[in-house]
Structure formats: structure tokens, C-alpha cells
Amino acid sequence: MKRTVYIGMTADIMHPGLVNVIEHGSKYGDVIVGLLTDKAIAEYKRLPYLNFEQRKAVINGMKGVTQVVAQEEWDYTPNLRKYRPDFMVHGDDWIMGSQRKYRDLAFEAMKEIGGEIIEIPYTRGINSTRLNENMKEIGTTPQIRLQSLRRMVQSKPIVRVLESHSGLTGLIAENTCIKRDGRRVEYDAMWSSSLTDSTSKGKPDIEAVDITTRMHSLTDMLECTTKPIIFDGDTGGKIEHFEFTVRTLERNGISAVIIEDKVGLKKNSLFGTAVPQTQDSIEQFCNKIKVGKRAQITDDFMIIARVESLILGKSVDDALERALAYCKAGADGIMIHSKEKSGDDIAEFCRRFRQLDDQTPLVLVPSTFNHISESEFIEMGVNVVIYANHMLRASYPAMQHVARQILEDGNSLKASEQCMSIKEILELIPGTK
């Protein structure tokens, strides 16, 4: 009986290093490739460009590969114990760094089943980070961007979304990342907020800025970024107009629109009952959702219903009734909002909603209950968290401070200490050099 060889890989961007490890493994027997799922990859890195089935098709077509199986996590041992290969082949790049713990576990598992691990020199000159940067330089297409939000919701424990109202803030959302516990942590998408878009234009947040004007800001972001965008659609406007909004956003590659179940002149939700705000009827809002769903062309675009019951002082029971009705009408997600700082009402809603519906994505904007951590939101069953206005709120005080400093000093010496250098600004924008 021919021996078997196990090789784990992501195989999102094909390069000589992958070919080399497969060729080497095939010398020892039939190669089983453990292909990491989208969810497994997204927990540690960005969402792969190609989905699992696309990557599987590519690997299946490679010479030397006998079988491709799903690897559900970075830890190789579940598959090693399941398939019991005679050999495992891996590049020696896992000796150091965050992968070392998985190396140790793999050695234990292979010893347990009587197999052997063969480490080969990592192919020099291949840098996946640089390859990813090159892909960003190439850019994206409306279709690819449009599809990516649904994939993220399905693959990531939680999708982080940062407010963006310009090309510059879009670049911040696109490029800001850190390492936390060996994992890459970054923003997954951008939120086009009606509040920050209108405020940056010196206009009140009352839907005074129409969809045509807001498309200018969206275009600025679309031209210099690749990540998905969620559009703040306020009330969605008149039902007759909403279908055209959906078509415009979908055509331009926007991934989702969130509309709130209120009628009349738009007032910011965080005013709560301090200003007159009228909630739409369940029947009327369901009709608006249905009109929007009929208008879209692809299955990828998402219409997310924002429930305002808690904002308007109504009960969790009312919010649940509405949320379930909106899901039945075709909503692709539910956003629940509250101005209560404790977040207790939000936690209760999420718990009870998940008891009745464990599939529909839940979206939160924790502007007031901002002490609750992302890990706690995950435990609640939340899929998407939107940091909805922080880029604008951070920029205004900084700009105001610099403007005052110049007036007080009669020169810009001290003010310049608070500013980026011109060189840094020039290097920030792609294509400046």
C-alpha cells in the first residue's frame, strides 16, 4: 500500500514555495493537502482573496496532489489523527514565531500515530505580506468588493467596521493593523455614516445630503481602497426611491445598506425621546425591505434592518417582534441600537434573538455602551461591530487645537509639533512619488 503525505496550506496566492513543498511531498507518497477553510484563515489573517472552493479547485489541478481535504483550524492535529499519514511535510519557517506551538502539537500527534515530520527549507524570496501589498496595489473590482462582506460574516468571529468619510479615512481603515497574541487584527470594512458625511460637509444630519452627493464621498473611498463598504441609508427614504438607492449602491460595489425603521424628518438616534421621532409601522417597513430585495441584482448585496425600538423607549419585546418580522420580510441582517450606557438591554435582546434565530447576522454600533469588549459581543452572538463616528470625532478636536495654537502664538512652530510632516503626508498617499 502506497504511503500518504499530509501538507497543510492556505493556497490563496500561488507561488513557487507551494509548488516546491508539494513536489517534495510527492516523493514520499500520495499527497493529501489539508486546505485551511476561509474561517480558519480569517481568524489569524485577512480573509483570503479566493474562497475555499476556488482554492480547492486550483490545488486539485496541481500535479502530485491526490486528495484535498478541509482543515478547519490552524492546529494540524485533528486532521493528522483523522487521516493518519505516514509523513507530514512543512517548511522550516514554523520553527520560530506564532506557528511554533502548532509545530510542537504536530510532532506529538505524528509520534502518537507512528509517522514522521519532514521539514524542508522555506523558499527564500517569497513574502506573503509583500504579495498581499502587491494585490492591494492592483486594486479590486465592484463584484469582488461586493461579495466580500458576506464572506467575512460567515468566516470571522466578528467583523470590525470603521467609520470613513473620505479617501484619507478610507486609507486609515484599509491599512491600520496590529499583532495581538500572534494574530493579525485589522478593520474588515468601512462604514459610510450619514452623520459624519454630512457633518464633514457642514450640513445637519437630517438626510440633507442626497444619495448623488454622498456617492462623491463613496467614490473617493472606492478609488483608493479594497475593503467592503457598508452604507448608512438612514430611513431609506420613500419606498419608491429606495429601490433606486439599492441599485446605485450595488452597481458601485457597496456591500450593504442599513436602514432604520423610522419615518419623517431624520433625527440622530442618540437624541432618543428628547426630540420627536416616529417609528414606522412593521407592515410599512417590511414592504420597504421587500422592495429593496426585489430591486437588487446579485445575491451578495445585503439589506440590514435597523430596529429603533430601544432608542424610542420601547421594550425588548417590541424590538424582537420587529426584528423577527424584518427577517421574515427578507432582511439580511438586524442592527439593534440603544442609547443606554449599561448595554443591558442590548445583551438581553441579543440573547433572546439568538434563541429564536441563530443564523441572521446581528450588527451593533456601541457608541454609548463602548465599555463592552468585542469578545463579549461574540459571546452575545454579534457578527458585526461598527465604530461609527470616531474618525470625524478624532479629527475635529485636533484640527481645532492646531488652529487655536497658531492664533495664540502668531506663528506655527508649536502647532507643527502636533502635525504630520509634509514628507509623511506625501508618503501616505499611493502614487504621490
C-alpha positions as CSV (number, residue, x, y, z in Angstrom):
1,M,0.0,0.0,0.0
2,K,1.4,3.4,-1.0
3,R,2.3,5.7,1.8
4,T,0.5,9.0,2.4
5,V,1.9,12.5,3.0
6,Y,0.0,15.4,4.7
7,I,0.6,19.0,3.7
8,G,-1.3,21.9,5.3
9,M,-1.6,25.2,3.4
10,T,-3.8,28.3,2.7
11,A,-3.0,28.4,-1.0
12,D,-4.6,31.8,-1.5
13,I,-1.8,33.3,-3.6
14,M,0.0,30.7,-5.6
15,H,3.8,31.0,-5.6
16,P,6.9,28.7,-6.1
17,G,7.1,27.8,-2.4
18,L,3.7,26.0,-2.6
19,V,4.8,24.1,-5.7
20,N,8.1,23.2,-4.1
21,V,6.5,21.7,-0.9
22,I,4.0,19.6,-3.0
23,E,6.8,18.3,-5.3
24,H,8.9,17.4,-2.3
25,G,6.0,15.7,-0.5
26,S,5.0,13.6,-3.6
27,K,8.4,11.9,-3.4
28,Y,7.3,10.2,-0.2
29,G,3.8,9.1,-1.3
30,D,0.3,10.2,-2.1
31,V,-0.2,13.8,-1.1
32,I,-3.2,14.9,1.0
33,V,-3.4,18.7,1.1
34,G,-5.2,20.0,4.2
35,L,-6.6,23.2,2.8
36,L,-7.4,25.8,5.5
37,T,-11.0,27.0,5.4
38,D,-11.9,30.6,5.0
39,K,-12.9,30.7,8.7
40,A,-9.6,29.2,9.8
41,I,-7.6,31.7,7.8
42,A,-9.7,34.7,8.8
43,E,-9.1,34.1,12.5
44,Y,-5.4,34.8,12.1
45,K,-5.1,36.8,8.9
46,R,-7.2,38.7,6.4
47,L,-10.0,37.0,4.5
48,P,-8.5,35.0,1.6
49,Y,-9.0,36.5,-1.9
50,L,-10.3,33.2,-3.2
51,N,-13.0,31.3,-1.4
52,F,-12.4,27.7,-0.2
53,E,-14.0,26.1,-3.3
54,Q,-11.9,28.2,-5.7
55,R,-8.7,27.4,-3.8
56,K,-9.6,23.7,-3.7
57,A,-10.1,23.7,-7.5
58,V,-6.7,25.2,-8.0
59,I,-4.9,22.7,-5.7
60,N,-6.8,19.7,-7.1
61,G,-5.4,20.6,-10.5
62,M,-1.8,20.6,-9.4
63,K,0.5,17.7,-10.3
64,G,1.3,15.4,-7.3
65,V,-1.9,16.1,-5.3
66,T,-4.0,13.0,-4.6
67,Q,-6.7,14.5,-2.3
68,V,-7.7,17.9,-0.9
69,V,-9.5,18.0,2.5
70,A,-10.7,20.8,4.7
71,Q,-8.5,21.9,7.6
72,E,-10.9,23.7,10.0
73,E,-8.2,25.3,12.2
74,W,-4.5,26.2,12.3
75,D,-3.9,23.2,14.6
76,Y,-3.0,20.3,12.3
77,T,-3.5,17.6,14.8
78,P,-7.3,16.9,14.2
79,N,-6.6,16.1,10.6
80,L,-3.4,14.2,11.4
81,R,-5.3,11.9,13.8
82,K,-8.1,11.5,11.3
83,Y,-6.1,10.7,8.2
84,R,-3.1,9.2,9.9
85,P,-0.4,10.0,7.3
86,D,2.9,8.3,7.2
87,F,4.6,11.7,6.7
88,M,3.9,15.3,7.1
89,V,5.9,17.9,5.1
90,H,6.2,21.5,6.2
91,G,8.6,24.4,5.5
92,D,11.0,25.2,8.3
93,D,9.5,28.7,8.7
94,W,7.3,27.3,11.5
95,I,10.3,26.7,13.8
96,M,10.1,30.2,15.2
97,G,7.2,32.7,15.7
98,S,3.5,32.2,16.2
99,Q,3.4,28.8,14.4
100,R,5.8,27.1,16.7
101,K,3.1,25.9,19.1
102,Y,1.3,24.2,16.2
103,R,4.7,22.6,15.2
104,D,5.0,21.2,18.7
105,L,1.5,19.8,18.6
106,A,2.1,18.3,15.2
107,F,5.2,16.5,16.3
108,E,3.3,15.0,19.3
109,A,0.5,13.8,17.0
110,M,2.8,12.3,14.4
111,K,4.8,10.5,17.2
112,E,1.5,9.1,18.5
113,I,0.4,7.7,15.1
114,G,3.9,6.5,14.2
115,G,4.5,9.0,11.5
116,E,7.4,11.3,10.6
117,I,7.6,15.1,10.0
118,I,9.9,16.2,7.2
119,E,10.9,19.9,7.3
120,I,12.2,21.5,4.2
121,P,13.9,24.9,3.8
122,Y,11.4,27.7,3.3
123,T,11.5,29.1,-0.2
124,R,13.5,32.3,0.1
125,G,12.4,35.5,-1.7
126,I,8.7,34.7,-1.1
127,N,7.0,37.1,1.3
128,S,3.2,36.7,1.6
129,T,2.9,40.1,3.2
130,R,4.5,41.7,0.2
131,L,2.4,39.7,-2.2
132,N,-0.7,40.9,-0.3
133,E,0.5,44.5,-0.7
134,N,1.0,43.9,-4.4
135,M,-2.6,42.7,-4.6
136,K,-3.8,45.8,-3.0
137,E,-1.8,47.9,-5.5
138,I,-3.7,46.1,-8.3
139,G,-6.9,47.0,-6.6
140,T,-10.3,45.3,-6.7
141,T,-13.5,45.2,-8.7
142,P,-17.0,46.2,-7.6
143,Q,-18.1,42.5,-7.8
144,I,-15.2,41.2,-5.6
145,R,-15.7,44.0,-3.1
146,L,-19.5,43.5,-3.0
147,Q,-19.1,39.8,-2.3
148,S,-16.5,40.1,0.5
149,L,-18.8,41.3,3.4
150,R,-21.0,38.2,3.3
151,R,-17.9,36.0,3.2
152,M,-16.4,37.9,6.2
153,V,-19.6,37.5,8.2
154,Q,-19.6,33.8,7.5
155,S,-15.9,33.3,8.2
156,K,-14.8,35.7,11.0
157,P,-15.7,35.6,14.7
158,I,-16.6,39.3,14.4
159,V,-16.4,41.8,11.6
160,R,-14.8,45.1,12.7
161,V,-16.0,48.2,10.8
162,L,-14.5,51.7,11.0
163,E,-16.3,54.9,10.0
164,S,-14.9,56.5,6.9
165,H,-16.0,59.8,5.2
166,S,-13.1,60.5,2.8
167,G,-10.4,58.9,0.8
168,L,-7.9,59.6,3.6
169,T,-10.0,58.0,6.3
170,G,-10.6,55.1,3.9
171,L,-6.8,54.6,3.7
172,I,-6.6,54.5,7.5
173,A,-9.3,51.8,7.7
174,E,-7.6,50.0,4.9
175,N,-4.1,49.9,6.3
176,T,-4.3,50.1,10.1
177,C,-3.4,46.8,11.7
178,I,-1.7,45.3,14.8
179,K,-0.5,42.0,16.0
180,R,-2.4,40.7,19.1
181,D,-1.5,37.3,20.5
182,G,0.2,36.3,17.3
183,R,-2.9,37.2,15.2
184,R,-3.3,39.9,12.7
185,V,-6.0,42.4,13.9
186,E,-7.4,44.9,11.5
187,Y,-10.6,46.6,10.3
188,D,-12.5,44.5,7.9
189,A,-14.8,47.0,6.3
190,M,-15.7,50.7,6.3
191,W,-18.9,52.5,7.4
192,S,-20.2,55.3,5.3
193,S,-22.0,57.3,8.0
194,S,-24.6,59.8,7.1
195,L,-23.8,61.7,10.3
196,T,-20.0,62.1,9.6
197,D,-20.5,62.5,5.8
198,S,-23.0,65.4,6.3
199,T,-21.0,66.9,9.2
200,S,-17.8,66.9,7.2
201,K,-19.7,68.9,4.6
202,G,-21.0,71.4,7.2
203,K,-24.6,70.1,6.8
204,P,-27.0,68.9,9.5
205,D,-27.7,65.1,9.9
206,I,-31.2,65.3,8.6
207,E,-30.8,63.5,5.2
208,A,-30.0,66.9,3.7
209,V,-27.2,65.3,1.7
210,D,-28.7,63.2,-1.1
211,I,-27.5,59.9,-2.5
212,T,-25.9,61.6,-5.5
213,T,-23.8,63.9,-3.3
214,R,-22.9,61.0,-1.0
215,M,-21.7,59.0,-3.9
216,H,-18.9,61.5,-4.3
217,S,-17.5,60.6,-0.9
218,L,-18.0,56.9,-1.6
219,T,-16.2,57.3,-4.9
220,D,-13.2,58.8,-3.1
221,M,-13.0,55.8,-0.9
222,L,-13.7,53.3,-3.6
223,E,-10.8,54.6,-5.7
224,C,-8.1,54.1,-3.1
225,T,-9.3,51.1,-1.0
226,T,-10.2,47.4,-1.5
227,K,-12.2,46.6,1.7
228,P,-16.1,46.4,1.7
229,I,-18.2,49.4,2.5
230,I,-21.5,49.4,4.5
231,F,-23.7,52.4,3.6
232,D,-25.8,54.2,6.2
233,G,-29.1,54.6,4.4
234,D,-30.9,56.4,7.3
235,T,-34.6,55.7,6.8
236,G,-34.1,54.6,3.2
237,G,-36.4,57.4,2.1
238,K,-39.6,56.8,0.3
239,I,-40.3,53.3,-0.7
240,E,-40.5,54.4,-4.3
241,H,-37.0,55.8,-4.1
242,F,-35.4,53.1,-2.1
243,E,-35.2,50.6,-5.0
244,F,-33.0,53.2,-6.9
245,T,-30.8,53.6,-3.9
246,V,-30.2,49.9,-3.8
247,R,-29.4,49.7,-7.5
248,T,-27.0,52.6,-7.3
249,L,-25.1,51.1,-4.3
250,E,-25.0,47.6,-5.7
251,R,-23.8,48.8,-9.1
252,N,-20.9,50.6,-7.5
253,G,-19.8,47.6,-5.4
254,I,-21.1,48.7,-2.0
255,S,-21.7,45.5,0.1
256,A,-24.6,46.5,2.3
257,V,-27.1,49.3,3.2
258,I,-28.5,49.7,6.7
259,I,-31.9,51.4,7.0
260,E,-33.7,52.3,10.2
261,D,-37.4,51.8,10.9
262,K,-38.4,55.5,11.4
263,V,-40.4,57.9,9.3
264,G,-40.4,61.7,8.9
265,L,-37.6,64.2,9.1
266,K,-34.5,62.2,10.2
267,K,-33.1,63.0,13.7
268,N,-30.0,61.3,15.1
269,S,-31.0,58.3,17.1
270,L,-28.9,59.2,20.1
271,F,-31.3,62.1,20.9
272,G,-33.7,59.3,21.7
273,T,-37.0,60.6,23.0
274,A,-35.6,64.1,23.6
275,V,-36.7,65.1,20.1
276,P,-39.8,63.9,18.2
277,Q,-39.1,60.7,16.4
278,T,-41.7,58.4,14.9
279,Q,-41.2,54.7,14.3
280,D,-42.5,53.2,11.1
281,S,-45.2,50.5,11.2
282,I,-44.0,46.9,10.9
283,E,-46.0,46.4,7.8
284,Q,-44.7,49.5,6.0
285,F,-41.1,48.9,6.9
286,C,-41.4,45.2,5.8
287,N,-42.7,46.5,2.5
288,K,-39.6,48.7,2.1
289,I,-37.3,45.8,2.8
290,K,-39.2,43.7,0.2
291,V,-39.0,46.5,-2.4
292,G,-35.2,46.7,-1.8
293,K,-34.7,43.0,-2.1
294,R,-36.6,42.8,-5.4
295,A,-34.5,45.7,-6.8
296,Q,-31.1,44.1,-6.2
297,I,-29.5,42.1,-9.0
298,T,-27.0,39.9,-7.0
299,D,-27.4,37.6,-4.0
300,D,-24.4,39.3,-2.4
301,F,-25.8,42.7,-1.6
302,M,-27.2,42.9,1.9
303,I,-30.1,45.0,3.2
304,I,-29.8,45.2,7.0
305,A,-32.8,46.4,9.1
306,R,-32.0,48.8,12.0
307,V,-34.5,48.4,14.9
308,E,-35.1,51.7,16.8
309,S,-37.4,50.4,19.5
310,L,-34.9,50.7,22.4
311,I,-33.9,54.1,21.2
312,L,-37.5,55.3,21.4
313,G,-38.1,53.9,24.9
314,K,-39.9,50.8,23.9
315,S,-39.4,47.3,25.2
316,V,-37.2,44.4,24.2
317,D,-40.3,42.5,23.3
318,D,-41.2,45.2,20.8
319,A,-37.7,45.1,19.3
320,L,-37.9,41.3,19.0
321,E,-41.2,41.4,17.3
322,R,-40.0,43.9,14.7
323,A,-36.6,42.1,14.2
324,L,-38.3,38.8,13.5
325,A,-40.8,40.4,11.1
326,Y,-38.0,42.1,9.2
327,C,-36.1,38.9,8.9
328,K,-39.2,37.2,7.5
329,A,-39.6,40.1,5.0
330,G,-36.1,39.3,3.7
331,A,-33.7,41.4,5.7
332,D,-30.1,40.1,5.5
333,G,-29.2,41.2,9.0
334,I,-30.5,43.0,12.1
335,M,-28.9,46.1,13.7
336,I,-30.2,46.7,17.2
337,H,-29.4,50.2,18.6
338,S,-29.6,51.7,22.1
339,K,-28.5,54.8,23.9
340,E,-28.3,53.1,27.3
341,K,-24.8,53.1,28.6
342,S,-25.0,49.9,30.5
343,G,-25.7,47.8,27.4
344,D,-28.0,45.5,29.4
345,D,-30.9,46.0,27.0
346,I,-28.7,45.1,24.1
347,A,-27.4,42.0,25.8
348,E,-31.0,40.9,26.6
349,F,-32.1,41.5,23.0
350,C,-29.1,39.5,21.6
351,R,-29.7,36.6,23.9
352,R,-33.4,36.3,23.2
353,F,-32.9,36.9,19.5
354,R,-30.3,34.1,19.2
355,Q,-32.7,31.7,21.0
356,L,-35.2,32.3,18.1
357,D,-32.8,32.9,15.2
358,D,-29.2,31.6,15.2
359,Q,-28.5,32.4,11.6
360,T,-29.3,36.1,10.8
361,P,-26.3,38.3,11.3
362,L,-26.5,40.8,14.2
363,V,-25.0,44.2,13.9
364,L,-24.1,46.6,16.8
365,V,-22.9,50.3,17.0
366,P,-21.6,50.6,20.5
367,S,-21.3,54.4,20.7
368,T,-22.8,54.6,24.2
369,F,-22.1,51.1,25.6
370,N,-18.5,51.3,24.5
371,H,-17.0,49.6,27.5
372,I,-18.2,46.2,26.3
373,S,-15.4,44.3,24.5
374,E,-15.5,42.5,21.2
375,S,-15.1,39.2,22.9
376,E,-18.2,39.8,25.0
377,F,-20.1,40.8,21.8
378,I,-19.0,37.5,20.2
379,E,-20.4,35.6,23.2
380,M,-23.7,37.5,22.7
381,G,-23.9,36.2,19.1
382,V,-23.0,39.5,17.5
383,N,-21.4,39.3,14.0
384,V,-20.6,42.9,13.1
385,V,-19.4,45.8,15.3
386,I,-19.4,49.3,13.8
387,Y,-17.2,52.1,15.2
388,A,-19.5,54.6,13.7
389,N,-18.1,58.1,14.0
390,H,-14.6,58.0,15.6
391,M,-12.6,59.3,12.6
392,L,-14.5,62.5,12.4
393,R,-14.7,62.9,16.2
394,A,-10.9,62.5,16.5
395,S,-10.1,64.8,13.6
396,Y,-12.1,67.9,14.7
397,P,-10.5,68.5,18.1
398,A,-7.1,68.0,16.7
399,M,-7.7,70.5,13.8
400,Q,-9.3,73.0,16.2
401,H,-6.4,72.8,18.6
402,V,-3.9,73.5,15.9
403,A,-5.9,76.4,14.5
404,R,-6.1,78.0,18.0
405,Q,-2.4,77.4,18.6
406,I,-1.4,79.3,15.5
407,L,-3.6,82.3,16.6
408,E,-2.2,82.3,20.1
409,D,1.5,82.1,19.1
410,G,1.4,84.2,16.0
411,N,3.4,81.5,14.2
412,S,3.0,77.8,13.5
413,L,6.1,76.5,15.4
414,K,4.3,74.7,18.2
415,A,1.3,73.8,16.1
416,S,3.7,72.0,13.7
417,E,4.7,69.7,16.5
418,Q,1.1,68.4,16.5
419,C,1.1,67.7,12.8
420,M,2.4,65.1,10.4
421,S,5.4,66.2,8.4
422,I,4.9,67.0,4.8
423,K,7.1,64.1,3.9
424,E,4.9,61.7,5.8
425,I,1.8,63.1,4.1
426,L,3.3,62.6,0.7
427,E,4.3,59.0,1.5
428,L,0.9,58.3,2.9
429,I,-0.9,58.7,-0.4
430,P,-0.2,56.0,-3.0
431,G,1.2,57.3,-6.3
432,T,2.5,60.6,-4.9
433,K,6.1,59.8,-5.6
